[in-house]
């Protein structure tokens, strides 16, 4: 009741190119049939080499979430924050997912670190999940 918008997203690692195109087609069909606004999204992974989504894929989506899903780096918080900065600066990314879910295991950022991340997100127009 009263729902006006919904975003559908799945993890990128489940998709082959064919499966991705089917996913987009199915959401496009839902958009046509739905009385509410439906957005197509995906949750990509952040790696030290970048976010694992291509510009071609991102163009077919309404939004892209980028998350660091597995974090076992012994360097801890600084290396994790470097990944978050990579994702924030990626033009294909709209939302940073699960920010902070690893802090209980690797330590918490300093106030200055939070401030830097928030200011960078504001500069690049990114949101947090």
GIHURA-V488773 format. One record per backbone hydrogen bond with DSSP energy under -0.5 kcal/mol. NH is the residue of the N-H (numbers start at 1). CO is the residue of the C=O. E is the energy in kcal/mol with one decimal. If there is no record, write none. Layout:
nh:co:e
NH:CO:E
NH:CO:E
This chain:
nh:co:e
6:37:-2.4
8:39:-2.9
9:7:-0.5
10:41:-0.6
12:43:-2.8
14:11:-1.7
15:12:-2.2
20:16:-2.7
21:17:-2.1
22:18:-2.1
23:19:-2.5
24:20:-2.4
25:21:-2.4
26:22:-2.7
27:23:-2.1
28:24:-2.5
29:25:-2.0
30:26:-2.1
31:27:-2.6
32:28:-1.6
33:29:-1.6
34:30:-2.0
37:4:-2.5
39:6:-2.8
41:8:-3.1
41:39:-0.5
42:63:-0.8
43:10:-2.8
44:42:-0.7
44:65:-3.5
46:67:-2.0
47:45:-0.6
47:50:-2.6
50:47:-1.9
52:45:-2.0
53:51:-1.8
58:54:-2.5
59:55:-2.1
60:56:-0.5
60:57:-1.4
61:58:-1.6
62:40:-3.1
63:40:-1.4
65:42:-3.0
66:95:-2.7
67:44:-2.4
68:97:-0.5
69:67:-0.9
71:69:-0.5
76:73:-1.7
77:106:-0.8
78:75:-0.7
80:76:-1.9
81:77:-2.7
82:78:-1.7
83:79:-1.5
84:80:-2.0
85:81:-2.2
86:82:-1.9
87:83:-2.2
88:84:-2.5
89:85:-1.8
90:87:-1.2
93:90:-1.5
94:64:-2.5
95:64:-2.2
96:127:-2.9
97:66:-2.8
97:95:-0.6
101:98:-2.4
103:100:-1.3
105:102:-1.9
106:102:-1.8
107:103:-2.2
113:110:-0.5
114:110:-2.0
115:111:-2.5
116:112:-2.3
117:113:-2.4
118:114:-2.8
119:115:-2.6
120:116:-2.3
121:117:-2.6
122:118:-2.4
123:119:-2.4
124:120:-2.1
125:121:-0.7
125:122:-0.7
126:121:-2.7
127:94:-2.2
129:96:-2.9
